[in-house]
């Protein structure tokens, strides 16, 4: 199990209350989106319009809107592919979640599940 279900539920709730949230898409995410939609001139600055939890495998997923697109396409990305302004009230919580999730994904190991989940 990568995510702590209680912590994720609380974070998702706080994120939903704060929507829309400005963010910056990572270079690899932008490259992938441009590859799939070459006619769009997407810039890194975007806004998170919706937040959902895709389970332990998918993590927190965000619906994004870019200022340079016309709204005909819908973009979703993991919160781990976004950067947020450190001055945002939730920035520290988001960064902690991202760091924890990326660390465990890179290791290819899953932390041991708490006793109540075994």
PLY file of the C-alpha trace (Angstrom):
ply
format ascii 1.0
element vertex 118
property float x
property float y
property float z
element edge 117
property int vertex1
property int vertex2
end_header
0.00 0.00 0.00
1.49 3.33 -1.07
-1.07 5.80 0.29
-2.51 6.17 3.76
-6.27 6.14 3.01
-7.20 8.52 5.84
-4.56 11.08 4.90
-5.48 10.93 1.22
-9.17 11.34 1.98
-8.44 14.43 4.07
-6.09 15.91 1.46
-8.54 15.31 -1.39
-11.29 17.00 0.64
-9.12 20.06 1.33
-8.02 20.23 -2.31
-11.65 20.14 -3.49
-12.49 23.02 -1.16
-9.62 25.08 -2.61
-10.47 24.56 -6.31
-9.53 25.93 -8.77
-5.85 25.74 -7.87
-3.06 27.21 -10.02
-0.31 24.75 -10.91
2.62 24.23 -13.26
2.76 21.10 -15.41
6.07 19.27 -15.49
8.09 19.20 -18.72
7.52 15.45 -19.26
3.76 15.89 -18.77
3.67 18.79 -21.23
5.65 16.78 -23.79
3.19 13.89 -23.50
0.15 16.15 -23.82
1.64 17.96 -26.82
2.43 14.61 -28.44
-1.20 13.54 -28.04
-2.61 16.93 -29.06
-0.05 18.47 -31.43
-2.42 21.20 -32.63
-2.53 22.76 -29.16
0.11 25.20 -27.92
0.09 24.23 -24.26
2.05 26.30 -21.77
3.16 25.02 -18.34
0.76 27.23 -16.34
-2.56 25.51 -15.72
-5.39 25.28 -13.20
-6.64 22.21 -11.38
-10.42 22.12 -11.78
-11.22 18.74 -10.25
-9.49 16.27 -7.94
-10.24 12.56 -7.59
-8.54 9.58 -6.02
-7.77 6.73 -8.41
-6.90 4.23 -5.71
-3.51 3.19 -4.47
-2.26 2.46 -7.98
-3.33 5.77 -9.52
-3.08 8.15 -6.59
-4.56 11.65 -6.65
-5.57 12.64 -10.18
-6.28 16.21 -11.29
-8.35 17.58 -14.16
-6.38 20.40 -15.75
-7.24 23.37 -17.90
-4.59 25.35 -19.77
-5.01 29.02 -20.64
-3.90 28.36 -24.21
-6.47 25.67 -25.02
-10.07 26.05 -26.10
-11.65 23.61 -23.66
-12.58 20.95 -26.20
-10.09 18.49 -24.76
-10.03 17.25 -21.19
-6.68 16.67 -19.53
-6.04 14.53 -16.45
-2.72 14.01 -14.71
-1.35 12.67 -11.47
-0.73 15.33 -8.87
2.88 14.12 -8.84
3.39 15.70 -12.28
2.43 19.16 -11.05
4.21 21.87 -9.10
2.36 24.27 -6.84
3.23 27.70 -5.50
4.80 27.24 -2.07
2.67 30.09 -0.74
-0.55 28.10 -1.21
-2.03 26.97 2.12
-1.97 23.32 0.99
1.47 23.42 -0.64
3.27 21.65 2.20
0.66 18.85 2.38
0.76 18.39 -1.39
4.57 18.29 -1.42
4.62 15.72 1.38
2.15 13.51 -0.50
4.11 13.85 -3.75
7.46 13.10 -2.12
6.12 10.02 -0.31
4.38 8.64 -3.39
7.30 9.23 -5.77
9.76 7.71 -3.29
7.79 4.47 -3.05
7.10 4.26 -6.77
10.79 4.76 -7.64
11.87 2.16 -5.13
9.40 -0.29 -6.58
8.50 -1.21 -3.05
5.31 -0.74 -1.17
5.37 0.26 2.48
3.91 -2.25 4.88
0.18 -1.84 5.35
-1.00 -0.69 8.79
-2.31 -3.47 11.04
-5.95 -2.48 10.45
-5.51 -3.19 6.70
-3.85 -6.61 7.04
0 1
1 2
2 3
3 4
4 5
5 6
6 7
7 8
8 9
9 10
10 11
11 12
12 13
13 14
14 15
15 16
16 17
17 18
18 19
19 20
20 21
21 22
22 23
23 24
24 25
25 26
26 27
27 28
28 29
29 30
30 31
31 32
32 33
33 34
34 35
35 36
36 37
37 38
38 39
39 40
40 41
41 42
42 43
43 44
44 45
45 46
46 47
47 48
48 49
49 50
50 51
51 52
52 53
53 54
54 55
55 56
56 57
57 58
58 59
59 60
60 61
61 62
62 63
63 64
64 65
65 66
66 67
67 68
68 69
69 70
70 71
71 72
72 73
73 74
74 75
75 76
76 77
77 78
78 79
79 80
80 81
81 82
82 83
83 84
84 85
85 86
86 87
87 88
88 89
89 90
90 91
91 92
92 93
93 94
94 95
95 96
96 97
97 98
98 99
99 100
100 101
101 102
102 103
103 104
104 105
105 106
106 107
107 108
108 109
109 110
110 111
111 112
112 113
113 114
114 115
115 116
116 117
